[in-house]
Amino acid sequence: MAWTRRAAALSALLLLLLGSSTAKVEEEDPEYWRSQARQTLKTALSHKPNTNVAKNVILFVGDGMSITTITAARILKGQLQNQSGEDYVMTMDTFQDVGLIKTYSVDFQIPDSAATATAYLCGVKTNLNTLGVNAAARNGICKSQKGNEVTSILKWAKDTGKSVGIVTTTRVQHATPATAYAHTASRKWYSDADMPAAAKQEGCTDIAFQLVNNTDIDVIIGGGRKYMTPKGTKDPEYPRDFTARGKRQDGLNLIDEWQKKKVGKVARYVWNRTDFDAVDPETTDYLMALFEPGDLRFEAERDPKMDPSIVETTEKAIRILQKNKNGFFLLVEGGRIDQAHHDGRGSMALHETVAFDSAIAKALELTKEEETLTVVTADHAQPFIFNGYPFRGQSILGKSPLWASDVLPYTMLMYGNGPGHKKINGSRPDLRDVDTKTNKYVQYAAVPTQSSTHSGEDVAIFARGPMSHLFQGVQEQNYVAHAMAYAACVGEDQSHCVSTVLPTRDIDDDDNNHAPATGGALLSCLLSVMLVFTIFM
């Protein structure tokens, strides 16, 4: 015990002695910090709200991208460019309007991606594992979803004449993208093969079927081929892999069905990099790109010869959608951030976040801030911890220089729970000879679980462009959909859009969350023109 105390004291002393010598020379000068703060203050004072109507809306969702994940990814992105990382500025860091979002669902303090997506896309909070339905629906009970469907901002945008798209690094039937177009009592009903017989008999349909038959989506990019084809259909990329083969029991080939619906339009279906690169945005009306049978590969494991990056898929989507003079709505999900966290692979989660941030940069490059509202947020957090007293510039994936009271090193990144919990002869693993910086390394977890759970703290939201000042303060998650809709003059509240001409909306059977578009918009414009002529005649 005495040795433990002496070791801890010595470690702390070394930390203080070494830590005092790592500062940059200019940082020792108080004027360095004062001048930096003055410039930041000048920028803040010059910032004026953009009150334009948002022609375009791009929503970036980092699945599981907790605030700790953002901080650690910022450091990693800087270190990948041979900088110390702590003071690096990611693209999302440049957004001047920032707030916090409360993520709880109606029935649980800590939510899942289906309930959260229903909040920020459909504008209402709901129950765990359900999507595109309100809280009167019950998890897994088909009958309960009937009459309780709610529609998303993607549909509101489409109904007002905008083009719409989905880009994800998961399967396109996964919870986040699915909420943009589907209504289901179970997020797990990817194909009809995943549904109980009773649900099918009661008239519920699977998510993949709804992808093709609900909203007319212009761009669909992600994974999920096997949910679209008949049972046993060989996958074009992995023909010998039985787990990659088609799953559908109804015999439908939904890819073919999708193409049949696009008669008279240039509609491209692709599944590999070569065909994707050959898609000309200028001549393409519709694109469905499904690069894997299920979720896409992690960015660090992606084969660039077969699959494009999230940066490239985001760019292709924007170039296709932005041809519409009425504008567009695009949902971009960095979905595998969360999946890496669930596996306890901190390095992989951070590399996914770095790629996600690069996709945001590409979107800003391709659009104009005065007409495009760009929002970046997460659906929920993960029990991801950044701790210890690491030196400035120390690898974010490394070990704390201050050892624990059991006289063993520990990593700066770890989890509250997850698959990384290990005991060897009653003690934590000795990491002295372990490389913790690899993408395969599983971070230590305090509590053993097969997969990490989500965590319940608030998540950050960043915004820039028209009406970005609406995304400030601490807000309920369902507020996000309403604020985006207000900014773009879609959905219910268009009282401020009387001078904006919008096409008449098509009301469908499940359109329980819609309000009609402003019917008097055209008349208002004509009256305004007549008034101008009267004044100046």
Salt bridges, closest charged atoms under 4 A:
GLU27 OE2 - ARG392 NH2 3.18
GLU31 OE2 - ARG38 NH2 2.28
ASP63 OD1 - HIS380 NE2 3.08
GLU86 OE1 - ARG392 NE 3.06
ASP87 OD2 - LYS24 NZ 3.27
ASP93 OD2 - ARG74 NE 2.87
ASP97 OD2 - HIS47 NE2 3.57
ASP112 OD2 - ARG187 NH1 3.09
ASP159 OD1 - LYS155 NZ 3.53
ASP159 OD2 - ARG505 NH2 3.60
ASP159 OD2 - HIS514 ND1 3.42
ASP192 OD1 - ARG248 NH2 3.96
ASP194 OD1 - LYS247 NZ 2.87
ASP206 OD1 - ARG248 NH2 2.79
ASP216 OD2 - LYS158 NZ 3.80
ASP216 OD1 - LYS262 NZ 2.60
ASP218 OD2 - LYS158 NZ 2.89
ASP235 OD1 - ARG225 NE 2.74
GLU237 OE1 - ARG225 NH2 3.25
ASP250 OD2 - ARG248 NH2 2.72
GLU257 OE2 - LYS260 NZ 3.75
ASP277 OD2 - ARG273 NE 2.98
GLU292 OE2 - ARG297 NE 3.69
ASP295 OD1 - ARG171 NE 2.93
GLU299 OE2 - ARG302 NH2 3.04
GLU301 OE2 - ARG345 NH2 3.12
GLU301 OE2 - LYS440 NZ 3.19
GLU312 OE2 - ARG273 NH2 2.50
GLU315 OE2 - ARG319 NE 2.98
GLU315 OE1 - LYS362 NZ 3.99
ASP338 OD2 - HIS342 NE2 3.01
ASP338 OD1 - HIS380 NE2 3.78
ASP338 OD1 - HIS454 NE2 3.56
ASP357 OD2 - LYS77 NZ 2.69
GLU365 OE2 - LYS362 NZ 3.15
GLU369 OE1 - ARG464 NH2 2.67
ASP379 OD2 - HIS380 NE2 3.46
ASP406 OD2 - ARG428 NE 2.94
ASP430 OD2 - ARG432 NH2 2.48
GLU476 OE2 - LYS102 NZ 3.44
GLU476 OE1 - LYS125 NZ 3.21
ASP508 OD2 - LYS155 NZ 3.06
ASP510 OD2 - HIS183 NE2 2.62
ASP511 OD1 - HIS514 ND1 2.03
